Amino acid sequence: QIELVESGGGSVQAGNSLRLSCTSSESTFDDHNMAWFRQAIGKEREFVAAIDWSGTHDYLDASVKGRFFISRDNSENMVYLQMNILKPEDTAIYYCAGDLNWGRLIAGLPRSWGQGIQVTVLS
């Protein structure tokens, strides 16, 4: 497991952009595949986006594809979620997550989770 800390959340008007960041102080960060999940009030936590350990491959949920972009900078131990054209339905707590195993990560069972950060999109 690695410790993960999210930042960059807040409230924005619909149509605007926001960038979430996630960092770790662990030296093994660049061995980990990383992802973002989100959970809205009254709903199950859902997958948003993932990127492999090298930053070569990414995978996004259909609901955000074309609007959200995931990237990472292993030299800085950072992973980012750029969120554009935000909609009220994007309102949720967003979680950064990591795992050495891609399949486990995508399945929503990563071994490392951040504490979560609120994103609110106002209509």
Solvent accessible surface area in square Angstrom, and as a share of the most:
residue,aa,sasa,rsa
1,Q,176,0.78
2,I,11,0.06
3,E,113,0.51
4,L,7,0.03
5,V,71,0.41
6,E,7,0.03
7,S,57,0.37
8,G,36,0.35
9,G,27,0.26
10,G,32,0.31
11,S,76,0.49
12,V,23,0.13
13,Q,99,0.44
14,A,44,0.34
15,G,46,0.44
16,N,76,0.39
17,S,57,0.37
18,L,31,0.15
19,R,126,0.46
20,L,0,0.00
21,S,15,0.09
22,C,1,0.00
23,T,51,0.30
24,S,8,0.05
25,S,104,0.67
26,E,62,0.28
27,S,105,0.67
28,T,62,0.36
29,F,0,0.00
30,D,57,0.30
31,D,77,0.40
32,H,12,0.05
33,N,8,0.04
34,M,0,0.00
35,A,0,0.00
36,W,0,0.00
37,F,7,0.03
38,R,17,0.06
39,Q,66,0.29
40,A,26,0.20
41,I,180,0.91
42,G,84,0.80
43,K,138,0.59
44,E,152,0.68
45,R,103,0.38
46,E,82,0.37
47,F,32,0.13
48,V,1,0.00
49,A,0,0.00
50,A,0,0.00
51,I,7,0.04
52,D,17,0.09
53,W,142,0.50
54,S,48,0.31
55,G,33,0.32
56,T,96,0.56
57,H,117,0.52
58,D,79,0.41
59,Y,114,0.43
60,L,21,0.10
61,D,51,0.26
62,A,93,0.72
63,S,60,0.39
64,V,1,0.00
65,K,142,0.60
66,G,56,0.54
67,R,24,0.09
68,F,1,0.00
69,F,105,0.44
70,I,10,0.05
71,S,53,0.34
72,R,30,0.11
73,D,51,0.27
74,N,45,0.23
75,S,100,0.65
76,E,111,0.50
77,N,33,0.17
78,M,38,0.17
79,V,0,0.00
80,Y,36,0.14
81,L,0,0.00
82,Q,57,0.25
83,M,0,0.00
84,N,41,0.21
85,I,104,0.53
86,L,2,0.01
87,K,77,0.33
88,P,55,0.35
89,E,122,0.55
90,D,0,0.00
91,T,41,0.24
92,A,4,0.03
93,I,66,0.33
94,Y,0,0.00
95,Y,33,0.13
96,C,0,0.00
97,A,0,0.00
98,G,0,0.00
99,D,2,0.01
100,L,114,0.56
101,N,71,0.36
102,W,89,0.31
103,G,46,0.44
104,R,69,0.25
105,L,0,0.00
106,I,45,0.23
107,A,72,0.56
108,G,27,0.26
109,L,121,0.60
110,P,8,0.05
111,R,144,0.53
112,S,3,0.02
113,W,76,0.27
114,G,9,0.09
115,Q,115,0.51
116,G,13,0.12
117,I,34,0.17
118,Q,84,0.37
119,V,0,0.00
120,T,36,0.21
121,V,7,0.04
122,L,77,0.38
123,S,124,0.80
